[in-house]
Amino acid sequence: MRMLVVDDEAEIADMLAEYFTLEGFEVTCANSGSEALVAAPRGFDIILLDVNMPGMDGFEVCRRIREHLSCPIIFLTARIEDVDQLDGFAAGADDYVLKPFSLPVLGRRVAAHMAREGRSRQDDLAVRFFGELTIDYGKRSVEVRRAGEPAVPVEFTRLEFDIVALLSKRTGQVFDRDAIYERVWGWEGTGDASLVREHIRRIRKKFQLAGVAADPIETVWGVGYKWVAR
């Protein structure tokens, strides 16, 4: 397993590298956003990313990495305001860990993300068709296909795709926001279920912009959401 640690404080980066090397990871360290972007194309299984870095901050680094990598990204930050966490999730982060942190607790969070990634890889080998929609769970891609026209890709963030995958694999099953949050963000998530509503809104907007005629996600008022495309 390959890990990228990004922190402008070399002591923290070295401490994390030492700890996770003992946990079985091959660790690469970067001490700035620009160094992280140089290292990222090598491919990693998980990234630990500091938010407060001079120059290019963690939010911008995360947005740019997300253009190429779908691996879990965990922010390490002293920021505790809800708006900061929302900005981080919007940038494509999967989790937040507040500084100062306990190495064993951080290790458990990393292990939980890696376990979920392993389960997803085994479960996400199929391609499913829902009318004009094609979802490739292995490639984590969604396309709109109409007869005689080229396929139109629908670009989702990691969390958005995870929500689409969760709902579409269980057509007709209603999930409340708490259940979606728990399954997609995991028990270690530090936000709340209100994030689900915002992500569903973005997913619907992207389907609409891609030309999907009927919304594949139905709101069950007072309960949650279900996938209705067939």
Secondary structure, 3 states (H helix, E strand, C coil): CEEEEECCCHHHHHHHHHHHHHCCCEEEEECCHHHHHHHHHHCCCEEEEECCCCCCCHHHHHHHHCCCCCCCEEEEECCCCHHHHHHHHHHCCCEEEECCCCHHHHHHHHHHHHHHHHHHHHHCCCEEEECCEEEECCCCEEEECCCCCCCEEECCCHHHHHHHHHHHCCCCCCECHHHHHHHHHCCCCCCCCHHHHHHHHHHHHHHHHCCCCCCCEEEECCCEEEECCC
